[in-house]
Amino acid sequence: MRTAALLIDDDARLGALVAEYLGKNEIDVTVVGDGERGLAALRGGRFTIVLLDVMLPGIDGYEVCRRIRAAPDVSALPVLMLTAKGEDVDKVVGLELGADDYLAKPFNPRELLARIRALLRRASGRPTAPGAPPLAVGQLVIDFGARDVSVRGTRQRLTHYEFELLAALARAPGRVLSREHLLDVLKGQDYEAFDRSIDVHISKLRAKIEANPKEPRYIRTVRGAGYVLMRDA
């Protein structure tokens, strides 16, 4: 079954090359040259992944990503950001806004394909822990099979990266997991993770599941050691 990808990039030559290469690998690519048209194209609801350049005319890729995550009908779409910038600080900005992965230009098209396939595998809803019963910690409920997270009965929309990070903590409740351990877990699922990204996603998780992210009840920081999901909250 072929996949429909939306590439938002004002580099027409790159867009044509990406569309040609991915098209030979069962991914149909629609290319648009600016963020506003990209957001308009997404309203049709036919895409399964977004490839998003940062440096765009008009609104930039960061703003496009923010709007995607704020729109209920497309907020769960995997977003892979593409940019000529390669510094960690730029990656952090993209991750803070909800991007699932980040690939710096120039890139090898085979690596782009691998990243896309990894994101699509995670987006397919495969269980993190097949057969595992839902875990309830206080009013936080994690359903591994359905990949659902709810707090006080309200379902929370997590990115794929956020869910996998929370699941890693939930598989060892009450145990402190170091950043290195969490990085190893996420790298094992095709993530390109780096130390700062763990902190970024923990912050994003807290904003979604904690009543007061500055005084978290569920995910606690153990200074110099890592993070722990509390058994009782």
C-alpha positions in Angstrom: 0.0 0.0 0.0 1.4 3.4 -1.0 1.9 6.2 1.4 0.9 9.9 0.9 3.5 12.4 2.1 3.3 16.2 2.0 6.6 18.0 1.5 6.6 21.6 2.4 9.8 23.1 0.9 10.4 26.1 -1.4 13.4 24.4 -3.1 11.7 23.1 -6.2 14.7 21.1 -7.4 15.0 19.3 -4.1 11.3 18.7 -4.1 11.4 17.1 -7.5 14.3 14.9 -6.5 12.7 13.8 -3.3 9.4 13.1 -5.0 11.1 11.0 -7.7 13.1 9.0 -5.2 10.4 8.4 -2.7 7.9 7.6 -5.5 10.0 4.6 -6.5 9.7 3.4 -2.9 5.9 3.4 -2.5 5.6 7.0 -1.2 3.6 9.5 -3.2 4.9 13.0 -2.5 2.9 16.2 -3.0 5.2 19.3 -2.9 4.1 22.8 -1.9 6.4 25.8 -1.6 5.2 27.6 1.4 3.7 27.1 4.8 0.2 28.5 4.2 -0.3 26.3 1.2 1.0 23.4 3.1 -1.5 23.9 5.9 -4.3 24.3 3.3 -3.2 21.0 1.7 -3.4 19.2 5.0 -7.0 20.1 5.4 -7.9 17.5 2.8 -7.0 14.8 5.3 -5.3 12.4 2.8 -1.6 12.6 4.0 0.0 10.2 6.5 3.3 12.1 7.1 4.6 15.7 6.7 8.2 16.6 5.6 8.7 20.1 6.7 11.5 22.6 5.8 12.3 25.2 8.4 13.3 28.1 6.1 10.1 28.9 4.2 8.8 32.1 2.7 6.1 33.7 4.8 5.5 31.6 8.0 8.5 29.4 8.8 8.5 25.7 9.4 8.5 26.1 13.2 5.2 28.0 13.0 3.8 25.5 10.6 4.7 22.7 13.0 3.1 24.6 15.9 -0.2 25.0 13.9 -0.2 21.3 12.9 0.1 20.3 16.5 -2.7 22.7 17.5 -5.2 21.4 14.8 -7.2 18.4 16.1 -7.7 16.8 12.7 -4.0 16.6 11.9 -2.2 16.9 15.2 -1.2 13.3 15.3 0.5 13.3 11.9 4.2 12.4 12.1 6.3 15.5 11.3 9.9 15.2 10.0 11.7 18.6 9.9 14.2 19.3 7.2 16.7 22.1 7.5 20.1 23.3 6.5 20.7 24.1 10.2 22.4 21.4 12.1 23.0 22.8 15.6 21.4 21.2 18.6 19.6 24.4 19.6 17.7 24.3 16.3 16.8 20.6 16.9 15.5 21.5 20.4 13.2 24.2 19.0 11.7 21.8 16.5 11.2 19.1 19.1 9.7 21.6 21.6 7.1 22.5 18.9 6.2 18.8 18.4 8.4 17.5 15.6 8.9 13.8 15.7 12.3 13.8 14.0 14.9 16.1 12.5 17.1 15.7 9.4 19.7 18.3 8.4 20.4 19.2 4.8 22.1 18.0 2.7 20.9 14.5 3.4 21.2 11.1 1.8 17.8 10.1 0.3 18.2 6.6 1.6 18.5 8.1 5.1 15.4 10.2 4.5 13.5 7.1 3.4 14.7 5.2 6.5 13.5 8.0 8.8 10.1 8.1 7.1 9.6 4.4 7.4 10.6 4.5 11.1 8.0 7.3 11.8 5.3 5.4 9.8 6.0 2.3 11.8 5.5 4.2 15.0 2.4 5.9 13.6 0.8 2.6 12.7 -0.2 2.1 16.3 1.8 -1.0 17.0 1.8 -1.7 20.7 4.8 -0.7 22.8 4.2 -3.7 25.1 1.9 -6.3 23.4 -0.5 -7.8 25.8 0.4 -5.5 28.7 -2.6 -4.3 30.7 -3.2 -0.6 31.1 -1.2 1.0 33.8 -2.9 3.4 36.3 -0.8 5.8 38.4 -3.1 8.1 40.3 -5.4 9.6 37.7 -2.9 8.9 34.9 -3.8 5.9 32.8 -1.5 4.5 30.1 -3.0 2.0 27.6 0.0 0.4 25.9 -2.0 -1.6 23.4 -4.1 1.3 22.2 -1.3 3.8 22.7 -3.7 6.0 24.6 -2.9 8.2 27.6 -5.6 9.9 29.7 -5.5 12.1 32.8 -8.5 12.6 35.0 -10.6 10.8 32.3 -9.4 13.2 29.5 -7.4 11.7 26.6 -4.1 13.4 26.0 -2.6 13.8 22.5 1.0 12.7 22.7 3.5 12.6 19.9 5.0 9.2 19.1 8.3 10.2 20.7 6.5 11.4 23.9 4.5 8.2 24.1 7.5 6.0 23.8 9.4 8.0 26.4 6.4 7.8 28.8 6.1 4.1 28.1 9.8 3.5 28.9 9.3 5.2 32.3 6.0 3.3 32.9 7.6 -0.1 32.3 9.8 0.6 35.4 7.6 2.6 37.8 9.4 3.8 40.9 12.8 3.2 39.3 15.1 6.1 38.3 16.1 5.9 34.7 19.1 7.8 33.5 19.1 9.9 30.4 21.6 7.5 28.9 19.2 4.6 29.5 16.3 6.5 27.9 18.4 7.4 25.0 19.3 3.8 24.5 15.7 2.8 24.6 14.7 5.4 22.0 17.6 4.8 19.7 16.6 1.1 19.7 13.3 2.3 18.0 15.0 4.2 15.2 15.1 7.6 17.0 18.1 9.9 16.5 18.1 11.1 20.1 20.5 13.3 21.8 20.8 14.2 25.5 18.9 17.5 25.4 15.9 16.0 23.6 15.1 13.9 26.6 14.7 17.0 28.7 12.7 18.7 26.0 10.2 15.8 25.8 9.9 15.4 29.5 9.0 19.0 29.7 6.4 18.5 26.9 5.0 15.4 28.7 4.7 17.3 31.9 2.8 20.1 30.2 0.2 17.5 29.0 -0.2 15.2 32.0 0.7 17.3 35.1 -1.8 19.6 36.8 1.2 21.8 37.6 4.3 21.0 35.4 6.5 23.0 37.8 5.6 20.7 40.6 5.2 17.4 38.9 3.4 14.5 40.6 3.9 11.8 38.0 7.4 12.3 36.4 9.9 13.4 38.9 13.5 14.6 38.3 16.2 13.0 40.4 19.1 15.5 40.2 22.2 14.0 38.7 20.5 10.6 38.1 17.6 10.9 35.7 13.8 10.6 35.8 11.3 8.4 37.5 7.6 7.7 37.1 6.1 7.7 40.6 4.3 4.5 41.7 1.8 6.5 43.7 0.8 10.0 42.8 
